[in-house]
Amino acid sequence: MRKRHVGVAKPVKKGDSTVGGYQKKAQELQATSLQSAMDTIKLLEEKLTLFAQKHKNEIQKDPAFRAQFLQLCAPLGVDPLVSDKASSGLWGKLGLGLDEFYASLSVRVAEVCIATRSSNGGIISVRDIQTKLERRGTKFNLGGQQRIKVSEEDIVTAISKLSALGSGFRTLKLGNNTMIVSVPTELDSDHTEVIRLALNFQGVVTLKQIQTETKWDQPRCQRALDLLLTEGMAWLDVHKSENYFWFPSVWRQGI
């Protein structure tokens, strides 16, 4: 008796009409799905345009509303920060002025970061930058509106445009605080944890405090501190034979 091999499919011949039918059907479904997705995106862009036209003043004047509007744009891959005036595109027609506003803001933020590197090692809080811009009386124009109030979200958005250029600027989240790093130094999780602890201890920590809070051994703690000291992100102060590590970028935040 001839044995049957269970589960072995019949060989498919090249040019089989059944296979060709499946391929054709798959191509039709793919084309339909692609067109459906494109139609959906087009509809959403139209609705987004109407929304922007209706709430133009709120977008320009209210930082919180502006941040929410940018969040609406993100899933569609629509970037109102890129000027499209040359081609009279969507954002150019709306005249929101977001591209020029964020371009100007990113330059001012970069100036503050660079000017303070010698004192903080290239790491500074978004809140501190906001305060410095206000103290300088820096003026920003948005759609003809002078003296636009700049929010922390605006600053983070401006930094995202700089980081896209590969300039070394990036944000670092430490609890409820957002920091801006403006140097190419790579900070791993140990470095950021030490900075976070410094923030909790009003900007200054000891080696013993780091060991107690993290449960790390002394060599691991010291390795993290060594890089931060070398880069100028931390300062060493010896008092009564004990080392205190000050972090100028966060000590004001902890008070």
C-alpha positions in Angstrom: 0.0 0.0 0.0 1.3 3.4 -1.0 1.9 5.7 2.0 0.2 9.1 2.0 2.1 12.1 3.3 -0.3 14.2 5.4 0.0 17.9 5.2 2.1 18.1 2.1 0.6 20.6 -0.3 0.3 20.1 -4.0 3.3 21.7 -5.8 2.3 25.0 -7.3 3.2 25.3 -11.0 4.6 28.5 -12.4 1.8 30.4 -14.2 -1.0 28.5 -12.3 -4.2 30.5 -12.9 -5.2 30.1 -9.3 -2.0 31.7 -8.0 -2.4 34.5 -10.6 -6.0 35.1 -9.3 -4.8 35.4 -5.7 -2.0 37.9 -6.7 -4.5 40.0 -8.7 -6.9 40.1 -5.8 -4.2 41.0 -3.4 -3.1 43.9 -5.6 -6.7 45.1 -5.9 -7.1 45.1 -2.1 -3.8 46.9 -1.6 -4.7 49.6 -4.1 -8.1 50.0 -2.4 -6.6 50.2 1.1 -4.0 52.8 -0.1 -6.6 55.0 -1.8 -8.9 54.7 1.3 -6.0 55.9 3.5 -5.1 58.8 1.2 -8.8 59.9 1.2 -8.9 59.8 5.0 -5.7 61.8 5.3 -7.0 64.4 2.8 -10.3 64.7 4.7 -8.4 65.2 8.0 -6.2 67.8 6.4 -9.2 69.7 5.2 -10.8 69.6 8.7 -7.4 70.7 10.2 -7.3 73.6 7.8 -10.8 74.7 8.7 -9.9 74.4 12.4 -6.8 76.5 11.9 -8.7 79.2 10.0 -11.4 79.3 12.7 -9.0 79.4 15.7 -6.2 81.4 14.1 -6.1 84.1 16.9 -6.1 81.5 19.6 -3.2 79.6 18.0 -1.2 82.8 17.8 -2.0 84.2 21.2 -2.5 81.2 23.5 0.6 79.0 24.2 -1.5 76.1 25.6 -3.9 76.2 22.6 -0.9 76.4 20.3 0.6 73.3 21.8 -2.6 71.4 21.4 -2.9 72.4 17.8 0.6 71.1 17.1 -0.4 67.8 18.7 -3.3 67.6 16.3 -0.9 68.0 13.4 1.7 65.4 14.4 -0.3 62.2 13.6 -0.8 63.4 10.1 2.8 64.2 9.5 1.8 67.8 8.8 4.4 70.2 10.0 3.2 73.8 10.2 6.7 74.9 11.3 8.0 74.4 7.8 7.5 77.4 5.6 5.5 76.7 2.5 5.1 80.2 1.3 7.1 79.7 -1.9 4.7 77.1 -3.2 1.6 78.8 -1.7 0.9 75.6 0.2 -1.4 74.9 3.1 0.4 76.7 5.9 1.5 79.6 3.7 -2.1 80.3 2.8 -3.2 80.2 6.4 -0.6 82.7 7.4 -0.2 81.5 10.9 3.4 82.6 11.0 4.4 79.6 13.1 7.5 78.8 11.0 9.0 82.2 11.5 8.1 82.3 15.2 9.7 79.0 16.0 12.7 79.7 13.8 13.3 82.9 15.8 12.7 81.2 19.1 15.1 78.4 18.4 17.9 80.9 17.6 17.3 82.7 20.9 17.1 79.5 22.9 20.4 78.3 21.3 22.0 81.6 22.3 21.0 81.2 25.9 22.3 77.6 25.9 25.7 78.5 24.4 26.1 81.6 26.7 25.5 79.5 29.8 27.7 76.5 28.9 30.6 77.7 31.0 28.5 77.7 34.1 26.3 74.6 33.6 28.3 72.3 31.3 25.7 72.5 28.5 22.6 71.4 30.5 19.9 73.8 31.5 16.2 73.6 32.4 13.5 74.8 30.0 12.1 76.8 32.9 15.4 78.6 33.4 15.6 79.5 29.7 12.0 80.8 29.8 13.0 83.0 32.7 16.1 84.3 31.0 14.2 85.2 27.8 11.6 87.1 29.9 14.3 89.0 31.8 16.1 90.0 28.6 12.8 91.3 27.3 13.2 89.3 24.1 10.4 90.1 21.6 8.8 87.5 19.3 6.4 88.2 16.5 3.7 85.8 15.5 1.2 86.8 12.7 1.6 90.5 13.5 1.2 89.9 17.3 4.1 91.5 19.1 5.4 90.4 22.5 4.0 86.8 22.2 4.2 84.9 25.5 6.6 82.0 25.2 5.6 78.8 27.0 7.8 75.9 28.1 6.1 73.8 25.3 7.1 76.4 22.7 10.7 76.1 23.8 10.6 72.3 23.6 9.2 72.6 20.1 11.9 75.0 19.1 14.5 72.6 20.4 13.0 69.8 18.4 13.6 71.8 15.2 17.3 72.3 16.2 17.8 68.6 17.1 16.4 67.6 13.6 19.4 69.4 12.2 21.8 67.2 14.1 23.1 70.1 16.1 23.5 68.3 19.4 20.5 70.0 21.0 18.1 67.6 22.7 15.7 67.5 25.6 16.0 65.3 28.7 13.1 64.6 31.0 13.8 64.4 34.7 10.6 63.9 36.7 8.4 66.9 36.1 11.3 68.9 34.8 12.5 69.1 31.2 16.2 69.9 30.6 18.0 70.9 27.4 21.3 69.4 26.6 23.3 71.4 24.1 26.6 69.4 24.0 27.2 66.1 22.1 28.1 64.3 25.4 26.1 61.0 25.7 24.4 60.7 29.0 23.3 57.2 30.0 20.7 56.2 32.6 23.2 56.4 35.4 24.1 60.0 34.6 20.5 61.1 34.4 19.6 59.3 37.6 22.4 61.2 39.4 21.1 64.5 38.0 17.6 63.6 39.0 18.7 62.9 42.6 20.5 66.2 42.7 17.2 67.9 41.7 15.5 66.1 44.6 18.2 67.2 47.0 18.1 70.9 46.1 20.9 70.7 43.6 23.6 69.1 45.7 24.4 65.5 46.6 27.1 63.5 48.3 28.5 60.1 47.2 26.8 58.5 50.2 23.4 59.9 49.3 23.7 58.6 45.8 24.7 55.1 47.1 21.8 55.1 49.6 19.2 56.2 47.1 20.3 54.0 44.1 21.8 51.0 46.0 24.8 51.1 43.6 28.3 50.3 44.6 30.8 53.1 45.0 32.7 52.5 41.7 29.4 52.8 39.7 28.5 56.0 41.5 32.0 57.5 41.0 32.0 56.6 37.3 28.8 58.6 36.7 30.1 61.5 38.7 33.4 61.6 37.0 31.9 62.3 33.6 29.5 64.9 34.9 32.5 66.6 36.7 34.6 66.4 33.5 31.9 68.0 31.4 31.3 70.8 33.9 27.7 69.6 34.6 28.7 69.1 38.2 31.0 71.0 40.5 33.0 69.5 43.4 33.0 71.3 46.8 34.9 69.8 49.7 33.6 70.7 53.2 34.8 69.1 56.4 36.5 66.3 54.5 33.3 65.4 52.6 32.8 65.8 48.9 29.6 67.7 47.8 28.6 67.6 44.2 26.7 70.7 43.0 24.6 70.8 39.8 24.2 74.4 38.7 21.6 73.4 36.1 19.1 72.1 38.7 20.0 73.6 42.1 17.6 76.5 41.7 14.9 74.1 40.7 15.2 72.2 43.9 14.7 75.3 46.1 
